[in-house]
């Protein structure tokens, strides 16, 4: 969220961050948003009897700001199909794996356990199926022999801070074309893959 706010303010986007909402009153992002003059709000899931009631309250809070795009950033609750459908085509999420591989939790451990040599993150439009949906952009990095879930997460976070703002900027510039479940960047076309291969690997490489 902080990376998106900074990119929007510093990049001259034809947009503004209308509000930052959280289901946790103690979320650090709320203070950051307030410091940057952004409206904030809390919809505490513990104050609602079930997911449907919470999602209804969350949608009401979102709609009060009339956003063109809703961006999930560190939001760890599963949303109901009705909520997802309400914002179809304008709801983005980032997931710490190269989807469709390793949906769900503990993605870095899943990657290490599977022995993959390439891991990454994916920005995608949200659909009712968990951690699926049309892919906007991905970042990929090499998995090192000494990697742990923690070291992978730390290196990948730098990539996430690049690709998520980029995906949001493409949306607000009306450059995302979604057709038959596939997203392309238009006017002009642009790469939808960030490679972050470390130059100290035996095979060499390029760090982006």
N, C-alpha and C positions, 0 to 999 in steps of 0.2 A: 504493500500500500504506500509506504513512504517513497519508494522508487517511482511509483506512478505519479504521485503528487508532485515530486520534484521535476520529473520529466515534463509534466503538463505545464507547470509554471515556467520552466526554463526553456521549453522547446517551441513556444509560440503556437501551441495547438489551438484549433478552432473549437475549444471546449473548456469547461471548468469542472473541477470536482465539486459536485453539488453538496455532498454530505458523506460522512463516514458513520456507519452504523455497526453496532456490535451486540452480540448476545451476552457479552461479559462486561459488567460494569467496570472491572479493573483492567481492561485491555489497554496496553500502553499506547496503541494507535490512536485512541481517543484524545489523549493529551497532545500527541503530535499534531493531530488535525486541528485542535483548538488553537495551538500555537501558530498555525498557518492560516487562521481565519476561516476555517471550514466548519460548517455546522455539523454537530454530532448528535447521536441518539443511541439509546440502549433499549433493546427488546430482550429482556431476560427470559430465556427459555424455561427457567425454573418457576416462573410465574404463570405458566400455562399448562393445562392438564394433559395435552398431547401434542404431537407434531403438527397436526392440522391446525390447531388453535394457534400455536406459535407461528406457523407459516403465514396464517391470515393476518396476525398482528404485524409480522415483519413486512409483508406486502403493503399493508396500510402505511407503515412508516416510510417505506421506499417511495410509494406513489405520492406521498405528500411533497416530494421534491421533484416529481415529474421527470425522472432521468431518461435519457435515450439509451443508456447502457448501464448494466449492473455488473459489477466486478467482484468476484469472490476472492478474498485475499486473507489466507489464514483462517477461513471459516470452515470449521471441522464438523458441522452438523449435516446430516443427510436431509435433503429437501424433498418434499412430497411432489409427486407428478403434477399436481394442480399448480403448485408454485412455479415449477420449471416451465410448464406450458404457458403460464401467464407472461413470462419474459422470454419466450422462445425467439431465438435469433438475436437476442440482445443481452444474453447472460453468459459471461466468460468465467472460466476457472483455470487455475494452473495446477498441474499434478506432477509430482517429482518422479516421473519415469517416462520412458519413451513408449507412450500408449500406442497400441493396445496392450503392451507388456506391463505386467505388475500393477494392476489396479488395486485399490484398497490401501491399507496401511502398511507400514514397515517396508516401503519400496526399496530402500537401499540394502537392507538385509536380504530381501527377496532377490535382488540383482546379484549380490555376492554369493548367495547360496546356489544360484543358478549357474554361476561361473561365466556370466556374460563379460565381454571385453569392452562393451560400449554401453553407457548408461546416460540418462539425461532427464529432461523435463519437457512437458507439453502444455501449451496453452490451447484450450479447446472451448467450443461452444458447449454449454451444458444441455444434456438431454435427460429424460427420466432414468435411463440406465446409468448406474454409478460409474464414474470415471470413463465415460465414453462420450461420443459426440464429435462433430467435425473438427479436425485439427487445423489450427491457425498457424502455429509456429512451434518448432521444437529446437532444443539445444542438446547437443551430444558431447560427451567427454569420455576419455579413455578410463578404464578401470585399472588401477595399479595393483601389483601383487600385494603390497602392504596396506591397501585400503581397508578401512573399517566403515561401518555405517555412518559414523560421525564425520570421518574425513571426506567421504563421498558427499554427504549432505552439505558440508562447508564449501567445498569446491563448486557444487552445483548451485548453491545459493547465489553466487556471483553471476552465473548464467541466467538464473531466473530474474534477476534484477535488470537484465538486458532485454530478454524476450517478452516479458509481460508488458512493460511500457510500450514496446514496439507494437505489440498486437493491439493494445488499446488505441494507440495513435492511428494505426491503419483503419480501425473501426471509425473513429471520429472524423477521419478524412474521407470516409466513404470509399475505401479502397479494397474492401473485402467482398469478394464475389462467392457466394455459396450456391452450389448447384449439384444436385444429386449426392448430397452428403460430403462434397469435397469443397474445400476453401482455397481460393487462389487470390493473390494480391494483384491488383490491376492499377493502371494509370499512374506510374508504370509498374510493370511486373518487378517483383523483388524476391530475393531468396527467402524461403521460409524455414531455413535451417541454419543454426549457429553451431559451428564446430569449435570446440575448445580442447584440442588435443595437445597435451603438454609436449614441449620441444625436447624434454630430457628423456623421452622414451627411446629405446633402442632403434626404433624405426624412424625416429625424427618426428616431424609434424609441424603443425602450425597452430599457434594459439590465437584465437579470435577474441 
